[in-house]
């Protein structure tokens, strides 16, 4: 099922860059780290402190997740919005508190790979801001150079609509800088039991028709890797969402505006 899901969404790097001149989509910074198994607690403590600093500094959100059950369970994925590339010109000028935390993190990781990811808002069905992530399927997909448009067409017309109908939230992006070009896709699931239901594509179309759809990607996709990861809420933070009660309280606290004078 997971391999079927791996072909479930996508973004086209060439198309994304072409659209950049008109309405540039946001960028993300995604970092994949391997942690020394004996020092995981140190890593998590440092991540909690770094998230607190990021939130105080105005970062909109920060996601830290860890491989769950299958694969390398000492692999962590950290994702944050990349507000602008211009800020990278100031890299290395961290304040003392931040620099100290980063130094501690460097001492406990064994490898680090960072990517600049170009997002695809028009294709996404993101998790609502008031819902906290739980489990996610993360896919890394490689595509034959020059076949990006073919990949995009199949995903946008034959695959993604079925995941949207199944209300499976997902976000997607192009791995633009940091390594071999490709795509990353994140699918949200509530629990492991949801995996027993199989792929939304197969549930909707049936096994034979679903295979016909995936066959369209023969010669297009060269490699697909997928991980189940668990969101770590204590090391992460979400966008602050104003509740209905808070909005009503704020409205009530506003002074009543005087009626305009009678122009008669």
C-alpha positions in Angstrom: 0.0 0.0 0.0 2.7 2.4 1.0 4.4 2.0 -2.4 1.1 2.7 -4.1 0.7 5.8 -2.0 4.2 6.8 -3.0 2.9 7.8 -6.4 0.1 9.8 -4.9 1.2 13.4 -5.4 3.6 15.6 -7.0 5.1 18.8 -8.1 7.0 19.6 -11.3 10.2 21.5 -10.8 10.3 23.0 -14.2 6.7 24.2 -14.0 7.3 25.5 -10.6 10.3 27.6 -11.6 8.4 28.9 -14.6 5.6 30.2 -12.4 8.0 31.8 -10.1 8.0 35.1 -12.0 4.3 35.7 -11.6 3.3 34.4 -8.1 6.2 32.7 -6.3 5.1 29.9 -4.0 6.7 29.7 -0.6 9.9 27.8 0.2 10.6 25.4 3.0 13.9 24.3 4.5 13.9 20.5 5.2 16.7 18.9 7.1 17.2 15.2 7.6 19.6 14.2 10.4 20.8 11.0 11.8 21.3 11.0 15.6 23.8 9.1 17.7 21.5 6.4 19.3 23.1 7.0 22.7 22.4 10.7 22.6 18.8 11.0 21.4 17.7 12.6 24.7 20.3 15.4 24.3 19.1 16.0 20.8 15.5 16.2 21.8 16.3 18.6 24.6 18.2 20.9 22.3 15.4 20.8 19.7 12.9 21.9 22.3 15.1 24.9 23.2 15.7 25.8 19.6 12.0 25.6 18.8 11.3 28.0 21.7 13.8 30.5 20.3 12.4 30.2 16.8 8.9 30.8 18.1 10.0 33.8 20.1 11.8 35.1 17.0 8.6 35.1 14.9 9.0 31.9 12.9 5.5 30.8 11.9 5.9 27.1 12.6 8.5 24.4 13.0 8.0 20.6 12.5 10.2 17.9 14.1 9.4 14.3 13.3 11.0 11.0 13.8 11.0 7.7 11.8 8.4 5.4 13.4 8.8 1.6 13.7 10.2 0.8 10.2 13.6 1.9 8.9 16.2 4.0 10.7 14.4 5.1 13.9 17.2 7.5 14.7 16.4 9.6 11.6 14.7 12.9 12.3 13.2 15.4 9.8 13.1 19.1 10.7 11.0 21.5 8.5 10.6 25.2 8.7 9.4 28.0 6.4 12.2 29.6 4.4 11.1 33.2 4.4 13.7 34.4 2.0 17.1 33.4 0.6 18.4 36.9 1.5 18.5 35.9 5.2 21.1 33.3 4.3 23.5 36.1 3.6 23.5 36.7 7.3 24.1 33.1 8.2 26.7 32.6 10.9 25.6 35.7 12.8 23.5 33.7 15.3 23.2 35.1 18.8 25.1 33.4 21.6 22.1 31.4 22.9 21.2 30.0 19.5 24.8 29.3 18.6 25.2 27.3 21.8 22.2 25.1 21.1 23.3 24.5 17.5 26.7 23.5 18.8 25.1 20.9 21.1 23.1 19.5 18.2 26.2 19.2 16.0 27.8 17.1 18.8 25.0 14.5 18.8 24.2 14.0 15.1 26.1 11.7 12.8 25.0 13.1 9.4 22.9 16.0 8.1 21.3 16.7 4.7 19.4 20.0 4.1 17.2 20.9 1.2 15.4 24.0 -0.1 11.9 22.8 -1.1 9.7 24.7 -3.4 6.1 24.1 -2.4 3.1 23.6 -4.6 0.1 25.3 -3.0 -2.2 24.7 -6.0 -1.8 20.9 -5.6 -1.8 20.7 -1.8 -4.6 19.7 0.5 -2.9 20.7 3.8 -3.8 19.8 7.3 -6.0 22.5 8.8 -4.1 24.8 11.2 -6.2 23.8 14.1 -5.4 20.1 13.7 -2.1 18.7 15.1 -0.2 16.2 13.0 0.1 12.6 14.2 1.6 10.2 11.8 2.9 11.0 8.3 4.1 9.1 5.2 7.0 11.0 3.7 8.0 10.1 0.2 11.1 11.0 -1.8 10.6 10.5 -5.5 13.1 10.7 -8.3 11.9 11.4 -11.9 13.7 11.0 -15.2 15.0 14.4 -16.3 12.7 15.9 -18.9 9.7 13.8 -17.8 8.5 16.2 -15.0 5.5 17.3 -17.0 4.4 13.7 -17.6 4.7 13.0 -13.9 2.8 16.2 -13.0 0.0 15.4 -15.5 -0.6 11.9 -14.1 -0.5 13.0 -10.5 -2.8 16.1 -11.0 -5.4 14.3 -13.1 -5.4 10.6 -12.2 -4.1 10.4 -8.7 -4.4 13.4 -6.4 -8.2 13.8 -6.8 -8.8 10.4 -5.2 -6.7 11.4 -2.2 -8.6 14.6 -1.9 -11.9 12.8 -2.0 -10.7 10.5 0.7 -9.9 13.6 2.8 -6.2 12.5 3.1 -4.4 15.8 3.7 -1.0 16.2 1.9 1.6 18.7 1.0 4.2 18.4 -1.8 7.3 20.1 -3.0 10.3 20.1 -5.3 13.7 19.3 -3.8 15.4 22.2 -5.6 18.7 22.8 -3.8 20.7 20.5 -1.6 21.0 17.3 -3.6 19.6 15.4 -6.6 16.5 17.0 -7.9 13.2 15.3 -7.0 10.0 15.6 -5.1 9.0 15.2 -1.5 5.4 14.4 -0.5 3.9 14.3 3.0 0.6 12.5 3.6 -1.1 12.8 7.0 -2.7 9.8 8.7 -4.3 9.6 12.1 -2.9 6.2 13.2 -1.3 3.0 12.0 -4.7 1.3 11.6 -5.4 3.7 8.7 -2.8 1.8 6.7 -4.9 -1.3 6.8 -7.5 0.4 4.6 -5.0 0.5 1.7 -4.4 3.3 -0.7 -7.3 5.7 -1.5 -6.4 5.2 -5.2 -7.0 1.5 -5.0 -10.1 1.8 -2.8 -11.7 4.2 -5.2 -10.7 2.6 -8.6 -10.1 -1.0 -7.6 -6.8 -2.8 -7.8 -6.8 -3.3 -11.6 -7.6 0.3 -12.5 -5.1 1.6 -9.9 -2.4 -0.5 -11.5 -3.3 1.0 -14.8 -2.8 4.5 -13.4 0.6 3.7 -11.8 1.7 2.0 -15.1 1.5 5.5 -16.7 4.6 6.3 -14.6 6.6 3.5 -16.0 9.8 5.1 -17.4 9.0 8.3 -15.5 9.8 7.4 -11.9 13.3 6.1 -11.3 13.2 5.7 -7.6 10.8 6.1 -4.6 11.6 5.9 -0.9 9.1 6.3 1.8 9.2 6.6 5.6 6.5 6.5 8.3 7.3 9.3 10.7 5.7 10.5 13.9 5.3 14.2 14.6 6.9 15.3 17.9 4.7 18.1 19.4 7.0 18.9 22.3 9.9 19.7 19.9 7.6 21.5 17.4 5.1 24.3 17.2 2.2 25.1 15.0 0.7 28.4 13.7 -1.2 30.1 16.4 -4.9 29.8 15.6 -7.5 32.1 17.2 -10.4 30.1 18.5 -14.0 31.2 18.1 -14.3 31.9 21.8 -11.1 34.0 21.7 -12.4 36.0 18.7 -15.7 36.6 20.5 -13.9 37.7 23.6 -11.8 40.1 21.6 -14.8 41.6 19.9 -16.6 42.1 23.2 -13.5 43.9 24.6 -13.5 46.5 21.9 -15.1 49.8 22.9 -18.4 50.5 21.3 -18.1 53.0 18.5 -20.4 56.0 18.9 -23.1 56.4 16.4 -22.4 58.9 13.6 -24.1 62.3 14.0 -27.5 62.8 12.4 -26.8 64.5 9.2 -30.4 65.7 9.0 
